[in-house]
Amino acid sequence: MIDRRINKLKDILRRQPDETPVIEHLIADNPRGSDMLGEVCRAALLLHPGATFEQALTLARTMAYIVYIDDYLEEVDPGLDLGDYRRVCQMFLLWHNRDLSQMPLVNATISRKLEAQFVDDEVPEEWTAMRHLVWEKSIWTMLQENHWLKHKERVTLDAYLANGMYSSSFPIVQVSILAFSYQDVAQELKNRIFGHICQASRVVRLANDLRTHEREASQGRFNSVDLIAAGQGEQSLEWARTAVQHLMEEEFESLQKAIARERRTGVTQQFLSHLIDSTQVLLDFYAVPRPRAPRSDRAVLKAG
């Protein structure tokens, strides 16, 4: 059943002529894989199994744009950094009344469809500000990573993970799912839920780092594997990968405990359970092994 839905999503996205550059980028052979479009569609269905088909299409399109923008900033124009934030937002978002006629066609399409889907998916307007925020934070943190690389700045693991939970773009996906499902949520409750989303995003960032380390290293980039290796006296990368796995386990365990302590209401119960499940889905999706960590190894990592 899921394979049929994946193929249907792919077919619809392929038939959108104004999105051809985005879709061709996901179909073409690249360091991420030969069928990123299929992976994006599969992830959309797995991350929100209760979605309507139209909601799944919105999620798939959203993730396709995330991959396109991420690759643009990493590979097409890696020289862009924090000083270019306003220009990059104007390239990809309808930001500060940006004139679409002055944008490259594919960028204008992304901007227009991102804004249109906020209306077309019939999500209450109360969520629009938060959805804009996570897109803007995602772009800012991608540019922060470019800035660190461009200026050869030494980065702590904590600073990297604080930045990386947004650059993973997991908050964009989760806020979209939250907006699909819930209306009339008090701001204080939104803030608490968003805190859990951020914690889950740290887990996802660590899992993603394990999967992408080899590709990023070939591009001259670094992630948590390199930072942990350097922080422990240039330990081997294999040791560092194991340490990242251990840290990921602890972060996931902490997320589960935090959600177990959360004061549940009818509004939050289903989403918080979903958040645990969808975090696990991505760990499985990335095929990240999770060996049990000896307590002594964990203590060494924390001490570093």
Secondary structure, DSSP 8 states (H G I E B T S, - for coil): -HHHHHHHHHHHHHT-GGGHHHHHHHHS-BTTBS-HHHHHHHHHHHH-TT--HHHHHHHHHHHHHHHHHHHIIIII-TT--GGGHHHHHHHHS--SS--GGGS-HHHHHHHHHHHHHHHHTT--GGGHHHHHHHHHHHHHHHHHHHHHHHTT----HHHHHHHHHHHT-HHHHHHHHHHHH--S--HHHHHHHHHHHHHHHHHHHHHHHHHHHHHHHHTT---HHHHHHHHTTS--HHHHHHHHHHHHHHHHHHHHHHHHHS---HHHHHHHHHHHHHHHHHHHHTT-------HHHHHHHHH-
